[in-house]
Amino acid sequence: MSQQNILIVDGTTGQVVEAHLCEPITDDHVRDTQEKWKPWEANAITTSASPLVEQSAHWDWEWKLQEFGGQIAFPTFAIECDGDTQGLLITSTTESCRLPAQRGMSLIYVEYLVTAPWNRQTLTASPRYTAVGSVLMSVAFQLSFDEAYDCNGRVGLYSLPQSSKWYAEKCGMTDLGIDPHKPPLSYFETTTDQAKAFLARGA
């Protein structure tokens, strides 16, 4: 496993703190999703005064690691901080673009992106860390500029309805609408200029 230092934001103090970007996702990261994420998420949902719906709650990361782990075509990443897994990302190099101006060109496809439940504003008013999702998107964009993949900023993904606004407004991606074959998921994609703009803004 390789590691590099990255920066995320402490949700309590607003201070930038150092974290680690790890490649690939390991069994330890998956164990965190089972032993730490799921109990925290379940408690947040059951103790909330208002109904909470977390559309990624059913994701099984043990299965996902078995399905995608260890394959060159599926680079995977995790963010670690304070002894816990703070976010996970699975990408793919097997898909192609759909935007008319770049249809058929290669892209980095985001299979799955998720942050730890204690970092999600949908579950808590006081996230432990912020910018985790943005950093993971930065990883996907940076990967697309890697000469080995020759995607030049082109990134695509399907979004859960809960996250569509974030991909459109925060990430600056183009919304191609709900895919009739995958309702209710909308497909998003970026051009080179959109990816450069996101990276220039920073997480």
Phi and psi in degrees as a GROMACS rama.xvg file:
@    title "Ramachandran Plot"
@    xaxis  label "Phi"
@    yaxis  label "Psi"
@TYPE xy
-99.8805  151.785  SER-2
-134.799  146.786  GLN-3
-141.178  150.501  GLN-4
-76.9779  136.653  ASN-5
-135.425  175.674  ILE-6
-122.52  133.204  LEU-7
-127.89  -177.84  ILE-8
-118.587  130.138  VAL-9
-67.5569  120.749  ASP-10
-68.6861  -20.67  GLY-11
-85.5511  -46.0734  THR-12
-96.9374  -19.9309  THR-13
78.1066  4.62837  GLY-14
-84.728  145.409  GLN-15
-74.0048  132.715  VAL-16
-128.458  156.998  VAL-17
-85.2192  136.469  GLU-18
-132.88  -179.266  ALA-19
-124.002  130.703  HIS-20
-94.5635  120.725  LEU-21
-112.108  140.213  CYS-22
-135.885  123.921  GLU-23
-94.2129  -177.238  PRO-24
-63.0974  136.885  ILE-25
-115.412  173.823  THR-26
-60.3869  -32.8384  ASP-27
-64.6423  -39.5837  ASP-28
-64.2806  -43.8154  HIS-29
-63.3855  -38.8206  VAL-30
-61.1494  -36.9796  ARG-31
-61.2108  -39.1614  ASP-32
-64.5483  -31.5079  THR-33
-84.328  -43.6676  GLN-34
-91.0461  -21.9184  GLU-35
-117.916  -49.4473  LYS-36
-63.6211  -53.9852  TRP-37
-61.4368  -46.1569  LYS-38
-61.9429  -40.0545  PRO-39
-64.4161  -45.5639  TRP-40
-61.962  -45.6937  GLU-41
-61.9338  -40.883  ALA-42
-66.3543  -41.0062  ASN-43
-62.7205  -39.1108  ALA-44
-71.2058  -43.0331  ILE-45
-76.0282  -25.2447  THR-46
-97.0997  -3.21811  THR-47
-71.0216  142.787  SER-48
-74.3493  -22.2575  ALA-49
-120.128  152.855  SER-50
-60.7111  133.582  PRO-51
-118.228  134.798  LEU-52
-123.13  119.265  VAL-53
-113.03  106.436  GLU-54
-72.4612  -12.8306  GLN-55
-100.403  6.66981  SER-56
-61.5429  -27.2777  ALA-57
-84.7688  -5.4296  HIS-58
-63.2213  129.734  TRP-59
-105.479  102.129  ASP-60
-76.0276  -21.7979  TRP-61
-65.276  -44.619  GLU-62
-64.9423  -41.2938  TRP-63
-62.8462  -39.3908  LYS-64
-66.8917  -38.6907  LEU-65
-65.0321  -36.1869  GLN-66
-75.7893  -40.3751  GLU-67
-113.384  -21.3272  PHE-68
-63.7346  142.336  GLY-69
78.9615  6.05329  GLY-70
-103.204  131.465  GLN-71
-58.8256  -34.6753  ILE-72
-75.8581  -4.60799  ALA-73
-130.965  76.2774  PHE-74
-62.9847  135.181  PRO-75
-125.803  149.84  THR-76
-143.052  151.787  PHE-77
-137.715  149.831  ALA-78
-109.813  127.991  ILE-79
-115.278  139.923  GLU-80
-158.498  138.598  CYS-81
56.3346  35.0909  ASP-82
79.6144  3.70789  GLY-83
-124.725  154.619  ASP-84
-78.7127  122.828  THR-85
-102.736  -14.7498  GLN-86
-174.793  156.772  GLY-87
-136.915  147.646  LEU-88
-143.526  130.19  LEU-89
-120.3  125.918  ILE-90
-117.588  168.579  THR-91
-140.344  147.586  SER-92
-113.153  19.0508  THR-93
-102.941  -4.42314  THR-94
-100.069  171.561  GLU-95
-133.976  165.455  SER-96
-72.0432  156.721  CYS-97
-121.409  -22.0483  ARG-98
-57.4545  134.58  LEU-99
-51.7155  -40.3353  PRO-100
-69.1905  -17.3801  ALA-101
-136.251  20.6886  GLN-102
-54.4121  132.735  ARG-103
87.6461  -12.9124  GLY-104
-74.1498  160.335  MET-105
-72.9438  151.442  SER-106
-148.473  168.414  LEU-107
-94.0703  120.118  ILE-108
-100.456  129.287  TYR-109
-88.0671  106.404  VAL-110
-70.5159  -50.6847  GLU-111
-148.31  137.764  TYR-112
-139.965  129.593  LEU-113
-152.763  147.696  VAL-114
-108.322  158.616  THR-115
-56.689  145.711  ALA-116
-58.4463  -31.7738  PRO-117
-73.8889  -3.65242  TRP-118
-102.857  -0.0787259  ASN-119
-97.3513  126.946  ARG-120
-68.3275  -16.3401  GLN-121
-72.5174  -17.4097  THR-122
-114.54  -20.5351  LEU-123
-149.373  143.862  THR-124
-79.9256  -11.3101  ALA-125
-129.308  76.8736  SER-126
-58.0073  143.05  PRO-127
-67.3327  -44.8513  ARG-128
-135.344  147.158  TYR-129
-118.457  169.814  THR-130
75.0223  4.61889  ALA-131
-65.3094  -47.4235  VAL-132
-62.333  -40.6761  GLY-133
-64.2362  -39.0367  SER-134
-64.4389  -40.7085  VAL-135
-65.3617  -37.9849  LEU-136
-64.8909  -37.2639  MET-137
-59.6054  -37.7937  SER-138
-61.1086  -44.9007  VAL-139
-62.6286  -43.436  ALA-140
-65.362  -43.4686  PHE-141
-62.029  -39.4771  GLN-142
-60.7405  -36.5122  LEU-143
-67.91  -22.6304  SER-144
-90.473  -3.02198  PHE-145
-65.9375  130.72  ASP-146
-56.892  -28.4339  GLU-147
-66.0963  -25.6729  ALA-148
-104.957  -22.9451  TYR-149
52.8844  46.7139  ASP-150
-103.719  -16.705  CYS-151
51.3377  47.223  ASN-152
89.5779  -3.3535  GLY-153
-82.2961  118.171  ARG-154
-134.161  138.467  VAL-155
-133.655  156.871  GLY-156
-167.865  159.88  LEU-157
-98.1578  136.924  TYR-158
-109.919  137.579  SER-159
-63.5065  146.483  LEU-160
-51.8698  -34.8825  PRO-161
-62.9381  -25.081  GLN-162
-107.877  -4.46855  SER-163
-58.6576  -42.8739  SER-164
-61.6132  -38.992  LYS-165
-64.3699  -44.3628  TRP-166
-65.9875  -35.8835  TYR-167
-74.2021  -47.2936  ALA-168
-89.6475  -46.2643  GLU-169
-76.7657  -43.6481  LYS-170
-91.3588  -14.2284  CYS-171
69.0579  28.9803  GLY-172
-85.722  157.587  MET-173
-88.5042  126.766  THR-174
-88.7235  113.926  ASP-175
-90.5971  6.35363  LEU-176
90.6379  175.747  GLY-177
-71.7617  130.636  ILE-178
-78.4137  120.583  ASP-179
-62.135  -19.4128  PRO-180
-87.9715  -11.6662  HIS-181
-137.433  48.4896  LYS-182
-65.4081  143.713  PRO-183
-99.9183  33.8991  PRO-184
-85.4123  133.437  LEU-185
-96.1573  145.312  SER-186
-99.2546  132.566  TYR-187
-120.71  149.34  PHE-188
-150.936  153.864  GLU-189
-119.557  153.719  THR-190
-95.4338  174.177  THR-191
-57.4897  -46.2244  THR-192
-63.4667  -39.9141  ASP-193
-64.913  -40.6785  GLN-194
-65.0743  -43.2556  ALA-195
-63.4154  -38.8845  LYS-196
-64.1986  -41.9808  ALA-197
-62.1993  -46.8956  PHE-198
-65.6074  -33.6486  LEU-199
-68.2945  -33.4055  ALA-200
-71.3299  -30.3299  ARG-201
80.2243  163.257  GLY-202
